[in-house]
Amino acid sequence: MEQTTRAPVFEILIWSGAGFAVLGLLGLIWCISTVWRARRAKLPDEEMRAVMASVLPRNLGALFISVLGLMLVVLGVFMG
């Protein structure tokens, strides 16, 4: 039986991708908790819109980082 080993480059790609995915997931959790706290505070409509407007770019950035990390993991698995 032959034992196959992955190239270190692809292992680094997989682990860095997993790190990015976790970082993006933490960002998404932060966005959810921020909006949840704002909703529970029963803010007026204008303040709620301000909170949502400040969270939206961070939400999109966290989603992008998470997707980028998952793409790196898939690329590392397929290429390795």
HELIX and SHEET records of a PDB file:
HELIX    1   1 PRO A    8  ARG A   40  1                                  33    
HELIX    2   2 ASP A   45  MET A   79  1                                  35    
END                                                                             
